[in-house]
């Protein structure tokens, strides 16, 4: 991959064509939707997917170029990592919207005064994620984070007549505001220690920080890690995850638990790896504690859950613990190749987890119907007889989350464990394996319920053709990426290596 650096004082709009296009498209869709009659919002749905496809075309051109370009006075960077993560963000968001169309329509989330706000808010949330992924300044990262978060707050509260959703929105908003406060306070301390908000400049300035400044730096780092941990949903900043996942409409739960994980991962890389490598020892110790606590608490608590959305929420906490494991060992020995290998393993894990969890929540929405939420494990009883093919897909997804070969989840866990072992932290790999074995129980319980329990609901499953097609491809992709993982692993490694070499 080649590297081209745009002069910091230039404002080159080419790297942000995708963001500009999405902003114009989302605004246009909002205006067009105002004139559509109720029940005629298929056009809004189609325009939303076309907008995401347009973003993908623009980003793919940048990804193929393989260049690193800075613009907006260095506040924005388009590099291989950002382009790859954006492509998977588009994919996850598009799949979410395909899975959500019937579910949201059945619950009057796109009728009356609401109109197409569900789609528009999803697009603005995605725009925030794109800004987070390409942010090269603490300021632009925070603005992207707030754009994403505010859109998600509104989405959680979209069903205003639904008490549980309103409660979830209040919890998410209040705790989200607290996390934003942590981040802002941490950023202010970093600015006080370095005099800069630019990620690249902070990385250079902190390398030669004096003792007094270093104290302020580490103090700010604590608040930064706390804010990032909240957005990832790891212990002990996980309090919002199970309640918000359960209380939100399932379509919104998927918008919360899917693509935003990729944006938060990118923010972790920007803030910790690129801006603060000089205090890596400090933040690695913090991440190690967060990772082990998340693996333990997430897996052990998920066993007791009967609500599948709540179970998957605790599963998410444990899965994010695995992502943090790879972050812990990235710069243990100063070897750049080991660092690229560890961070690419974390990226690979985040991408494959998002693809798997999108399918899992998609199947929950597939089983739901007007007036009935398929949120409990018992709702999956007898799915093997009702719909053998989608029972197979759900089995594949559960096996992948559990780390059963040859699913992609196994390869993701293997890549992380290999990075941990290569860093000489075998004990940490053993702890991760132990808790993964515990976690396999609640995933396999779903499989047992699907195939061996008698059906409670024997009604036919009616779903749109596009949802069935995407769901089938989702399940097949999880198997294929597990059997032939090399190309995605190689792409993650190459992009991370190019990003770290900037």
C-alpha positions, 0 to 999 in steps of 0.5 A: 500500500502506498502512503500519500500525506495531504498537507495539514493546511489544505482542505481536500474534500476527496477523502470525505466524499462518502460523508458528504454524500451521506449527509446530503442523502440523509437530509434528502430522504428526510424531506422526501419522506415527509411527502409520502403517505403512510404505508408507502415508505418502501421508497424510503427504505430503498433510498436508504439502502441506495445511499449506503451503497453509494457510500460503499462505492466511494469508500471502496475507491479510497480503499483500493487506492491504499493511500493515507490522506489527512485533511481539515487541518489534520482533523480527519484521516482516510487510511486503510484501517478507516476505509476497511472498517467503514465498508463493514460498517455499511454492510452491518447497517444495511443488513440491520435495516433489511432485517428490521423493515418488517419488525419496525413496520409491525410496531408502528415505528414507521407510521403516523407522525414518525414516518421514516425517522427510523431510517434517517436516524440510522443514517445519521448514526452511521455518519457519526460512526464514519467520523469516529472511524476517521477522526484524527483529533480528539475534537472530531472523534468526540463530535462523531461519538456524540452524533452517533450517540444522540441518534441512538438515544432517539432511536431507543425512545422511538416507541414513545407509547412503550414504557419499557423502551422509554425506560431504556432510553432514559437509562441509556441517555443518563449513563451515556451523558456520564460517559461523555463527561468522562471522555471530555474530562480525560480529553481536557487533561490530555490537552492540558498535558500536551497543548494539542488535540491532534492525535498525531501531535499528541503521540509525538509530544507525549513521547518526551513528556516531563514528569509533571506532564506525565502525571496529568497525562496518566490522570486523563488516561484513566477518564479516557479509558473509562469513557471508551469502556462504557461505549464498548460495554465492558465491566465495570461500565456495562450497567446499561448494556443488558437493560438497554438491549432488552428494553429497546425495540429489537431493531434498535438493539441491533443498531446499538450492538452491531456497527457501533462496535467497529466505530468504538474499536477505531476510536480505541486505536486512535486514542490509545495506540496512535495518540498515547503509545508512550503510556501503553504500559498504563493503559494495557494494565487497565485493559487487562483488568477490564478484559478479565472482568468482562470475560468472567462476569459476562459469561457467568451472568449470561448462564442465568438469563431466560431472555435471549436479548439479555443473554446476548447482551451479557454475551456482548460484554464477554465478546468485547473482553476478547477484543480487549485481550488483543489490545493488551498485548499489542505493544508488550515487547515493542515489536511492530510486527507483533503489534500489527498482528495483535491489533489486526486480530482485535479488528478481525474479532470485532468484524466477525463478531458484528457479522454474527451478532447482526444475524442473531438479532435478525433471527430474533426479529424474524420470529417476532410478529405483530403483537408478539416479541420472540425475546425469550429462549422458549420462543425458539422451541421447535424451530427445527421443525417450523423452519429447518433452514433458519434453524440451521442458520441460528445454529451456525450463529450460536456455534460461531459465538461459542467458538466452535470450529469451523465457524468464523468465531473459532478463527477469531478466538484463535487469532486473539489467543495466538496473539496473547500467547506470542506475547508470552502471556500464556496465563491470560490465554488460559483464563480466556479459554476457561471462560469461553468454555463456560460461555459455550453452555448458554449458546449450546442451550439455544441449539438444544432448544431449537432442535430438541424441544417441542414447539410452543408456537407452530404458526408459519414464519412469514418474512420478506424475500429480501430478509430471507435472502440476506439471512441465508447469506449471513449464515453461509458467510459465517461458515465460509469465513471460518473455513477460508479465513486467510483473506480477511485475516490478511486484509486486516493485518495489511491494513493495520500494518499500513495504519501503524506505519504512518 
